[in-house]
Amino acid sequence: MTNVYGGESPSRLEDYHPSRVLTLVYQPFAFGTMSILAYNESKINTRRRNIFGYSLFVASTFMLLVLDLATSGRGGLGSFIGICVIVAFFGVADACVQGGIVGDLSFMLPDFIQSFFAGLAASGALTSALRLITKAAFEKSNNGLRKGAMLFLAISTLFEFLCVLLYTYFFPKLPIVKYFRSKAALEGSKTVQADLAAAGIQTKEDHNEQNERLSNKQLFIQNIDYALDLFLIYVLTLSIFPGFLYENTGEHKLGT
């Protein structure tokens, strides 16, 4: 990333912002995938969705390693396009996993959702710490920046693969998870059937009394305040990074 055009002079890259491009590549794929999945939520197998998302995270992170090894760490437009494609896959994976897990936990206790988002924030801090550690480990070695990045990606791939195993084999068998999923199935949820089957629980398809699912429009109207909050958060976030507020205001005029 620091050598995308390899020997190009800084003056030629004056208006080049790779970090901006990656963010703008990521967001449309994440938002688009999330919208499609939300619209078809009642028809989607949540277990397969989450496993697919976690597996895509593993594959995408591993592909960054493959791309670096295939190009021997050299930059270039082709390498950057490859990274952009992989980042798009990250957006799809994020939409699958985050939306799926939040939907999964919504059948349970509100405390679980709070814990999930707290863990999400903590994982960001741990990821930054891991990157600093791997960078410092090769700081004085030849080509240390690249070696540190590759070690970071290798460790990340292993952790993500562990997440696949934990969600696939361990999470469905937790007693509290089985309890709430069974309860959701009795209330008419169809998205937990595969999860219950993975835990060895069979449910009857016919229930005399089932709660009718609200339409997407009704759900949106009921949660319009949350949707507006989320929209404003994204507007502010993208204004700071990668938006105009990210510029060095000491050298650039605000908004240029």
Beta strands, then each sheet from edge to edge (+ up, - down):
end
